[in-house]
Amino acid sequence: MDVGTRIRLVVVVAWLACDAGRPVAAADDSPGNDRQSQQELMASRGLVRHKGLWRTPQEMELLERDHRDDVGRKQWVGRLDRLRGQLDDPATSARAAEEIRGIGDPLALGALVAAVGREPVLRVRILEVEAISHLPGPDALAALATIALDHPDSETRITAVERLAALGPRPVLQPVVAALGGPDNARINRAAEILGRLEATAAVGPLIAALETEHVVVTGGGREGQTSATFTPAGGGLALGGGPKRGKVRVRNERVLEALVAITGANFEWNIDAWRAWLANHDAPPEFDPRRD
């Protein structure tokens, strides 16, 4: 090794020794240190890294609660299936029925509603409807109203109405009131039956509006001289002969009138003006919304 090389080597070693003794810089422009600094800053603000996003503790609490609720709902599907199987065994039937009646967890609502929809045995459906009526919160009330309106079995609908009535005074159920303005006369009358049974004074205005409803009928000829009529939400004119024709008809809804008589104690039959005059002369209850009329 020549003298020049030795000198250069000594200089490098001396420089490294000096540099090793220097304090580390407070910040570094390298990408790794940038990421570390950002994480420290976010953490100092109380944020938590979750699935690639920074979230507040409150958001994390909501996410964790939603996760727990989702797990709970899925667990209730399995538990109800197990209890349903026990109902068919005489040795376990009574205990399983009591366990279903005693359900008080709102997370069981979805599993119970699904079970009512698919259950072929009436006594089991009635048991499940009763369980829904024991659950707290407006979602359970809305589920009962939907069953009372739309379940294909009349006994199940009646059971749901009875459970609603047993719950005592309640605000007018919006799904039921909304059904009064729908295109299906059968559903209009079912809604009126529910409101009449519940003595829903706040629904008097919507009931008056639904005393007579206008619908579009479709008349279509098969063989000459034959026509058929069905309700449809579309409009058009009425004519006979040729292909399907459309026209409007007015229908009187008997159950609506019965509900009005039951709620008000008055009976103006089909005189809508008289019913409206009656309503104008009586104080509307707090829940009444005149826009529904």
Helices and strands as residue ranges (DSSP letters): H 3-20, H 31-44, E 48-50, E 53-55, H 57-87, H 93-101, G 106-108, H 109-118, H 122-133, H 138-150, H 154-166, H 174-179, H 185-197, G 201-203, H 204-209, E 212-219, E 229-232, E 245-252, H 254-264, H 272-280, G 290-292
